[in-house]
Structures are given as structure tokens and as C-alpha cells.
Amino acid sequence: ACHLVQADQKQASADVLSFATIAAKLDFTPEKVAFFLLDPHPKMPNFPLSRNEAADLAAYIGSLRK
């Protein structure tokens, strides 16, 4: 609900980057994103992810890199 994931998505938070924008950052790596997802931080809701789930989500975000 927070990040824009698909172009036809109807709702997303205005103050967060889309997954495609995250993937396009010059310093993007799936490992960095997976670590970020596993490290609690105040801007994101607390949702428990396993290491494999975080790695899968990071790989998906990486697949959006153009």
C-alpha cells in the first residue's frame, strides 16, 4: 500500500519511492535492500520477514531495474 509497484496501481503513499525508482538508484544492490528490510526502522511498518522473503523481495525490486 505504501510503494508504487505497478503502473496501474490505484494507491500509494506520495512520500515514498516506487520500487522501480529504488531499483534505478546507482548504488542499488539486492543485498543492500534485503538488509534494509531486515533492519527495523521507524519509517516502515513492522512486518516480520524471513531472510529468504527479504531476499526474494529484494530480487523482485532488482528485476525492475532498467
Distance bins in CASP14 RR format, pairs under 12 A and 6 or more apart:
PFRMAT RR
TARGET T0000
AUTHOR 0000-0000-0000
RMODE 2
METHOD distances of the structure
MODEL  1
1 9 0 0 0 0 1 0 0 0 0 0 0
1 10 0 0 0 0 0 1 0 0 0 0 0
1 11 1 0 0 1 0 0 0 0 0 0 0
1 12 1 0 0 1 0 0 0 0 0 0 0
1 13 1 0 0 1 0 0 0 0 0 0 0
1 16 0 0 0 0 0 1 0 0 0 0 0
1 44 0 0 0 0 0 1 0 0 0 0 0
1 45 0 0 0 0 1 0 0 0 0 0 0
1 47 0 0 0 0 0 1 0 0 0 0 0
2 9 0 0 0 0 0 1 0 0 0 0 0
2 11 0 0 0 0 1 0 0 0 0 0 0
2 12 1 0 0 1 0 0 0 0 0 0 0
2 13 1 0 1 0 0 0 0 0 0 0 0
2 14 0 0 0 0 0 1 0 0 0 0 0
2 15 0 0 0 0 1 0 0 0 0 0 0
2 16 1 0 1 0 0 0 0 0 0 0 0
2 17 0 0 0 0 1 0 0 0 0 0 0
2 18 0 0 0 0 0 1 0 0 0 0 0
2 19 0 0 0 0 0 1 0 0 0 0 0
2 22 0 0 0 0 0 1 0 0 0 0 0
2 43 0 0 0 0 1 0 0 0 0 0 0
2 44 1 0 0 1 0 0 0 0 0 0 0
2 45 1 0 0 1 0 0 0 0 0 0 0
2 47 0 0 0 0 0 1 0 0 0 0 0
3 9 0 0 0 0 1 0 0 0 0 0 0
3 11 0 0 0 0 0 1 0 0 0 0 0
3 12 1 0 0 1 0 0 0 0 0 0 0
3 13 1 0 0 1 0 0 0 0 0 0 0
3 14 0 0 0 0 0 1 0 0 0 0 0
3 15 0 0 0 0 0 1 0 0 0 0 0
3 16 1 0 1 0 0 0 0 0 0 0 0
3 17 1 0 0 1 0 0 0 0 0 0 0
3 18 1 0 0 1 0 0 0 0 0 0 0
3 19 1 0 1 0 0 0 0 0 0 0 0
3 20 0 0 0 0 1 0 0 0 0 0 0
3 21 0 0 0 0 1 0 0 0 0 0 0
3 22 1 0 0 1 0 0 0 0 0 0 0
3 23 0 0 0 0 0 1 0 0 0 0 0
3 33 0 0 0 0 0 1 0 0 0 0 0
3 37 0 0 0 0 0 1 0 0 0 0 0
3 43 0 0 0 0 0 1 0 0 0 0 0
3 44 0 0 0 0 1 0 0 0 0 0 0
3 45 0 0 0 0 0 1 0 0 0 0 0
3 57 0 0 0 0 0 1 0 0 0 0 0
3 60 0 0 0 0 0 1 0 0 0 0 0
3 61 0 0 0 0 1 0 0 0 0 0 0
3 64 0 0 0 0 0 1 0 0 0 0 0
4 10 0 0 0 0 0 1 0 0 0 0 0
4 11 0 0 0 0 1 0 0 0 0 0 0
4 12 1 0 1 0 0 0 0 0 0 0 0
4 13 0 0 0 0 1 0 0 0 0 0 0
4 14 0 0 0 0 1 0 0 0 0 0 0
4 15 0 0 0 0 0 1 0 0 0 0 0
4 16 0 0 0 0 1 0 0 0 0 0 0
4 17 0 0 0 0 1 0 0 0 0 0 0
4 18 1 1 0 0 0 0 0 0 0 0 0
4 19 1 0 0 1 0 0 0 0 0 0 0
4 20 1 0 0 1 0 0 0 0 0 0 0
4 21 0 0 0 0 1 0 0 0 0 0 0
4 22 0 0 0 0 0 1 0 0 0 0 0
4 61 0 0 0 0 0 1 0 0 0 0 0
4 64 0 0 0 0 0 1 0 0 0 0 0
5 11 0 0 0 0 0 1 0 0 0 0 0
5 12 1 0 0 1 0 0 0 0 0 0 0
5 13 0 0 0 0 0 1 0 0 0 0 0
5 16 0 0 0 0 0 1 0 0 0 0 0
5 17 0 0 0 0 0 1 0 0 0 0 0
5 18 1 0 0 1 0 0 0 0 0 0 0
5 19 1 0 1 0 0 0 0 0 0 0 0
5 20 0 0 0 0 1 0 0 0 0 0 0
5 21 0 0 0 0 0 1 0 0 0 0 0
5 22 0 0 0 0 0 1 0 0 0 0 0
5 23 0 0 0 0 0 1 0 0 0 0 0
5 57 0 0 0 0 0 1 0 0 0 0 0
5 60 0 0 0 0 1 0 0 0 0 0 0
5 61 0 0 0 0 1 0 0 0 0 0 0
5 63 0 0 0 0 0 1 0 0 0 0 0
5 64 0 0 0 0 1 0 0 0 0 0 0
6 12 0 0 0 0 1 0 0 0 0 0 0
6 18 0 0 0 0 1 0 0 0 0 0 0
6 19 0 0 0 0 1 0 0 0 0 0 0
6 20 0 0 0 0 1 0 0 0 0 0 0
6 60 0 0 0 0 0 1 0 0 0 0 0
6 64 0 0 0 0 0 1 0 0 0 0 0
7 18 0 0 0 0 1 0 0 0 0 0 0
7 19 0 0 0 0 0 1 0 0 0 0 0
7 20 0 0 0 0 1 0 0 0 0 0 0
7 64 0 0 0 0 0 1 0 0 0 0 0
9 18 0 0 0 0 1 0 0 0 0 0 0
9 19 0 0 0 0 0 1 0 0 0 0 0
9 20 0 0 0 0 0 1 0 0 0 0 0
12 18 1 0 0 1 0 0 0 0 0 0 0
12 19 0 0 0 0 1 0 0 0 0 0 0
12 20 0 0 0 0 0 1 0 0 0 0 0
12 21 0 0 0 0 0 1 0 0 0 0 0
13 43 0 0 0 0 0 1 0 0 0 0 0
13 44 0 0 0 0 0 1 0 0 0 0 0
13 45 0 0 0 0 0 1 0 0 0 0 0
15 43 0 0 0 0 1 0 0 0 0 0 0
16 22 0 0 0 0 1 0 0 0 0 0 0
16 43 0 0 0 0 1 0 0 0 0 0 0
16 44 0 0 0 0 1 0 0 0 0 0 0
16 45 0 0 0 0 0 1 0 0 0 0 0
17 23 0 0 0 0 1 0 0 0 0 0 0
17 24 0 0 0 0 1 0 0 0 0 0 0
17 25 0 0 0 0 1 0 0 0 0 0 0
17 28 0 0 0 0 0 1 0 0 0 0 0
17 33 0 0 0 0 0 1 0 0 0 0 0
17 43 0 0 0 0 0 1 0 0 0 0 0
17 61 0 0 0 0 0 1 0 0 0 0 0
17 64 0 0 0 0 0 1 0 0 0 0 0
18 24 0 0 0 0 1 0 0 0 0 0 0
18 25 0 0 0 0 0 1 0 0 0 0 0
18 61 0 0 0 0 1 0 0 0 0 0 0
18 64 0 0 0 0 1 0 0 0 0 0 0
19 25 0 0 0 0 0 1 0 0 0 0 0
19 28 0 0 0 0 0 1 0 0 0 0 0
19 33 0 0 0 0 1 0 0 0 0 0 0
19 57 0 0 0 0 1 0 0 0 0 0 0
19 58 0 0 0 0 0 1 0 0 0 0 0
19 59 0 0 0 0 0 1 0 0 0 0 0
19 60 1 0 0 1 0 0 0 0 0 0 0
19 61 1 0 1 0 0 0 0 0 0 0 0
19 62 0 0 0 0 1 0 0 0 0 0 0
19 63 0 0 0 0 1 0 0 0 0 0 0
19 64 1 0 1 0 0 0 0 0 0 0 0
19 65 0 0 0 0 1 0 0 0 0 0 0
19 66 0 0 0 0 0 1 0 0 0 0 0
20 28 0 0 0 0 0 1 0 0 0 0 0
20 60 0 0 0 0 0 1 0 0 0 0 0
20 61 0 0 0 0 1 0 0 0 0 0 0
20 62 0 0 0 0 1 0 0 0 0 0 0
20 63 0 0 0 0 0 1 0 0 0 0 0
20 64 1 0 1 0 0 0 0 0 0 0 0
20 65 1 0 0 1 0 0 0 0 0 0 0
20 66 1 0 0 1 0 0 0 0 0 0 0
21 28 0 0 0 0 1 0 0 0 0 0 0
21 61 0 0 0 0 1 0 0 0 0 0 0
21 62 0 0 0 0 0 1 0 0 0 0 0
21 64 0 0 0 0 1 0 0 0 0 0 0
21 65 0 0 0 0 0 1 0 0 0 0 0
21 66 0 0 0 0 0 1 0 0 0 0 0
22 28 1 0 0 1 0 0 0 0 0 0 0
22 29 0 0 0 0 0 1 0 0 0 0 0
22 30 0 0 0 0 0 1 0 0 0 0 0
22 32 0 0 0 0 0 1 0 0 0 0 0
22 33 1 0 0 1 0 0 0 0 0 0 0
22 36 0 0 0 0 1 0 0 0 0 0 0
22 37 0 0 0 0 0 1 0 0 0 0 0
22 57 0 0 0 0 0 1 0 0 0 0 0
22 58 0 0 0 0 1 0 0 0 0 0 0
22 60 0 0 0 0 0 1 0 0 0 0 0
22 61 1 0 1 0 0 0 0 0 0 0 0
22 62 0 0 0 0 1 0 0 0 0 0 0
22 63 0 0 0 0 0 1 0 0 0 0 0
22 64 0 0 0 0 1 0 0 0 0 0 0
22 65 0 0 0 0 1 0 0 0 0 0 0
23 29 0 0 0 0 0 1 0 0 0 0 0
23 30 0 0 0 0 1 0 0 0 0 0 0
23 32 0 0 0 0 0 1 0 0 0 0 0
23 33 0 0 0 0 1 0 0 0 0 0 0
23 57 0 0 0 0 0 1 0 0 0 0 0
23 58 0 0 0 0 1 0 0 0 0 0 0
23 59 0 0 0 0 0 1 0 0 0 0 0
23 60 0 0 0 0 1 0 0 0 0 0 0
23 61 1 0 1 0 0 0 0 0 0 0 0
23 62 1 0 1 0 0 0 0 0 0 0 0
23 63 1 0 0 1 0 0 0 0 0 0 0
23 64 1 0 1 0 0 0 0 0 0 0 0
23 65 1 1 0 0 0 0 0 0 0 0 0
23 66 1 0 0 1 0 0 0 0 0 0 0
24 61 0 0 0 0 0 1 0 0 0 0 0
24 62 0 0 0 0 1 0 0 0 0 0 0
24 64 0 0 0 0 1 0 0 0 0 0 0
24 65 1 0 0 1 0 0 0 0 0 0 0
24 66 1 0 0 1 0 0 0 0 0 0 0
25 32 0 0 0 0 1 0 0 0 0 0 0
25 33 0 0 0 0 1 0 0 0 0 0 0
25 36 0 0 0 0 0 1 0 0 0 0 0
25 61 0 0 0 0 0 1 0 0 0 0 0
25 62 0 0 0 0 0 1 0 0 0 0 0
25 64 0 0 0 0 0 1 0 0 0 0 0
25 65 0 0 0 0 1 0 0 0 0 0 0
26 32 0 0 0 0 0 1 0 0 0 0 0
26 65 0 0 0 0 0 1 0 0 0 0 0
27 33 0 0 0 0 0 1 0 0 0 0 0
27 36 0 0 0 0 0 1 0 0 0 0 0
28 34 0 0 0 0 0 1 0 0 0 0 0
28 36 0 0 0 0 0 1 0 0 0 0 0
28 58 0 0 0 0 1 0 0 0 0 0 0
28 59 0 0 0 0 0 1 0 0 0 0 0
28 61 0 0 0 0 1 0 0 0 0 0 0
28 62 1 0 0 1 0 0 0 0 0 0 0
28 63 0 0 0 0 0 1 0 0 0 0 0
28 64 0 0 0 0 1 0 0 0 0 0 0
28 65 1 0 0 1 0 0 0 0 0 0 0
28 66 0 0 0 0 0 1 0 0 0 0 0
29 35 0 0 0 0 1 0 0 0 0 0 0
29 36 0 0 0 0 0 1 0 0 0 0 0
29 55 0 0 0 0 0 1 0 0 0 0 0
29 58 0 0 0 0 1 0 0 0 0 0 0
29 59 0 0 0 0 0 1 0 0 0 0 0
29 61 0 0 0 0 0 1 0 0 0 0 0
29 62 0 0 0 0 1 0 0 0 0 0 0
29 65 0 0 0 0 0 1 0 0 0 0 0
30 36 0 0 0 0 0 1 0 0 0 0 0
30 37 0 0 0 0 0 1 0 0 0 0 0
30 54 0 0 0 0 1 0 0 0 0 0 0
30 55 1 0 0 1 0 0 0 0 0 0 0
30 56 0 0 0 0 1 0 0 0 0 0 0
30 57 0 0 0 0 1 0 0 0 0 0 0
30 58 1 0 1 0 0 0 0 0 0 0 0
30 59 1 0 1 0 0 0 0 0 0 0 0
30 60 0 0 0 0 1 0 0 0 0 0 0
30 61 1 0 0 1 0 0 0 0 0 0 0
30 62 1 0 1 0 0 0 0 0 0 0 0
30 63 0 0 0 0 1 0 0 0 0 0 0
30 64 0 0 0 0 0 1 0 0 0 0 0
30 65 0 0 0 0 1 0 0 0 0 0 0
31 37 0 0 0 0 0 1 0 0 0 0 0
31 38 0 0 0 0 0 1 0 0 0 0 0
31 51 0 0 0 0 0 1 0 0 0 0 0
31 54 0 0 0 0 1 0 0 0 0 0 0
31 55 0 0 0 0 1 0 0 0 0 0 0
31 58 1 0 0 1 0 0 0 0 0 0 0
31 59 0 0 0 0 0 1 0 0 0 0 0
31 61 0 0 0 0 0 1 0 0 0 0 0
31 62 0 0 0 0 0 1 0 0 0 0 0
32 38 0 0 0 0 0 1 0 0 0 0 0
32 39 0 0 0 0 0 1 0 0 0 0 0
32 54 0 0 0 0 0 1 0 0 0 0 0
32 55 0 0 0 0 0 1 0 0 0 0 0
32 58 1 0 0 1 0 0 0 0 0 0 0
32 61 0 0 0 0 0 1 0 0 0 0 0
32 62 0 0 0 0 0 1 0 0 0 0 0
33 39 0 0 0 0 0 1 0 0 0 0 0
33 49 0 0 0 0 0 1 0 0 0 0 0
33 54 1 0 0 1 0 0 0 0 0 0 0
33 55 0 0 0 0 1 0 0 0 0 0 0
33 56 0 0 0 0 0 1 0 0 0 0 0
33 57 1 0 0 1 0 0 0 0 0 0 0
33 58 1 1 0 0 0 0 0 0 0 0 0
33 59 0 0 0 0 1 0 0 0 0 0 0
33 60 0 0 0 0 1 0 0 0 0 0 0
33 61 1 0 1 0 0 0 0 0 0 0 0
33 62 1 0 0 1 0 0 0 0 0 0 0
33 63 0 0 0 0 0 1 0 0 0 0 0
33 64 0 0 0 0 0 1 0 0 0 0 0
33 65 0 0 0 0 0 1 0 0 0 0 0
34 49 0 0 0 0 1 0 0 0 0 0 0
34 50 0 0 0 0 0 1 0 0 0 0 0
34 51 1 0 0 1 0 0 0 0 0 0 0
34 52 0 0 0 0 1 0 0 0 0 0 0
34 53 0 0 0 0 1 0 0 0 0 0 0
34 54 1 0 1 0 0 0 0 0 0 0 0
34 55 1 0 1 0 0 0 0 0 0 0 0
34 56 0 0 0 0 1 0 0 0 0 0 0
34 57 1 0 0 1 0 0 0 0 0 0 0
34 58 1 0 1 0 0 0 0 0 0 0 0
34 59 0 0 0 0 1 0 0 0 0 0 0
34 60 0 0 0 0 0 1 0 0 0 0 0
34 61 0 0 0 0 1 0 0 0 0 0 0
34 62 0 0 0 0 0 1 0 0 0 0 0
35 41 0 0 0 0 0 1 0 0 0 0 0
35 49 0 0 0 0 0 1 0 0 0 0 0
35 51 0 0 0 0 1 0 0 0 0 0 0
35 54 1 0 0 1 0 0 0 0 0 0 0
35 55 0 0 0 0 1 0 0 0 0 0 0
35 57 0 0 0 0 0 1 0 0 0 0 0
35 58 0 0 0 0 1 0 0 0 0 0 0
36 43 0 0 0 0 0 1 0 0 0 0 0
36 44 0 0 0 0 1 0 0 0 0 0 0
36 49 0 0 0 0 0 1 0 0 0 0 0
36 54 0 0 0 0 1 0 0 0 0 0 0
36 55 0 0 0 0 0 1 0 0 0 0 0
36 57 0 0 0 0 0 1 0 0 0 0 0
36 58 0 0 0 0 1 0 0 0 0 0 0
36 61 0 0 0 0 0 1 0 0 0 0 0
37 44 0 0 0 0 1 0 0 0 0 0 0
37 45 0 0 0 0 0 1 0 0 0 0 0
37 46 0 0 0 0 0 1 0 0 0 0 0
37 47 0 0 0 0 1 0 0 0 0 0 0
37 48 0 0 0 0 0 1 0 0 0 0 0
37 49 1 0 1 0 0 0 0 0 0 0 0
37 50 0 0 0 0 0 1 0 0 0 0 0
37 51 0 0 0 0 1 0 0 0 0 0 0
37 52 0 0 0 0 0 1 0 0 0 0 0
37 53 0 0 0 0 1 0 0 0 0 0 0
37 54 1 0 1 0 0 0 0 0 0 0 0
37 55 0 0 0 0 1 0 0 0 0 0 0
37 56 0 0 0 0 0 1 0 0 0 0 0
37 57 1 0 0 1 0 0 0 0 0 0 0
37 58 1 0 0 1 0 0 0 0 0 0 0
37 59 0 0 0 0 0 1 0 0 0 0 0
37 60 0 0 0 0 0 1 0 0 0 0 0
37 61 0 0 0 0 1 0 0 0 0 0 0
38 44 0 0 0 0 0 1 0 0 0 0 0
38 46 0 0 0 0 0 1 0 0 0 0 0
38 47 0 0 0 0 0 1 0 0 0 0 0
38 48 0 0 0 0 1 0 0 0 0 0 0
38 49 1 0 0 1 0 0 0 0 0 0 0
38 50 0 0 0 0 1 0 0 0 0 0 0
38 51 1 0 0 1 0 0 0 0 0 0 0
38 52 0 0 0 0 0 1 0 0 0 0 0
38 53 0 0 0 0 1 0 0 0 0 0 0
38 54 1 0 1 0 0 0 0 0 0 0 0
38 55 0 0 0 0 1 0 0 0 0 0 0
38 57 0 0 0 0 0 1 0 0 0 0 0
38 58 0 0 0 0 1 0 0 0 0 0 0
39 46 0 0 0 0 0 1 0 0 0 0 0
39 49 0 0 0 0 0 1 0 0 0 0 0
39 54 0 0 0 0 1 0 0 0 0 0 0
40 46 1 0 0 1 0 0 0 0 0 0 0
40 47 0 0 0 0 0 1 0 0 0 0 0
40 48 0 0 0 0 1 0 0 0 0 0 0
40 49 0 0 0 0 0 1 0 0 0 0 0
47 53 0 0 0 0 1 0 0 0 0 0 0
47 54 0 0 0 0 0 1 0 0 0 0 0
47 57 0 0 0 0 0 1 0 0 0 0 0
48 54 0 0 0 0 0 1 0 0 0 0 0
49 55 0 0 0 0 1 0 0 0 0 0 0
49 56 0 0 0 0 1 0 0 0 0 0 0
49 57 1 0 0 1 0 0 0 0 0 0 0
49 58 0 0 0 0 0 1 0 0 0 0 0
50 56 0 0 0 0 1 0 0 0 0 0 0
50 57 0 0 0 0 0 1 0 0 0 0 0
51 57 0 0 0 0 0 1 0 0 0 0 0
51 58 0 0 0 0 0 1 0 0 0 0 0
52 58 0 0 0 0 0 1 0 0 0 0 0
52 59 0 0 0 0 0 1 0 0 0 0 0
53 59 0 0 0 0 0 1 0 0 0 0 0
53 60 0 0 0 0 0 1 0 0 0 0 0
54 60 0 0 0 0 0 1 0 0 0 0 0
54 61 0 0 0 0 0 1 0 0 0 0 0
55 61 0 0 0 0 0 1 0 0 0 0 0
55 62 0 0 0 0 0 1 0 0 0 0 0
56 62 0 0 0 0 0 1 0 0 0 0 0
56 63 0 0 0 0 0 1 0 0 0 0 0
57 63 0 0 0 0 0 1 0 0 0 0 0
57 64 0 0 0 0 0 1 0 0 0 0 0
58 64 0 0 0 0 0 1 0 0 0 0 0
58 65 0 0 0 0 0 1 0 0 0 0 0
59 65 0 0 0 0 0 1 0 0 0 0 0
END
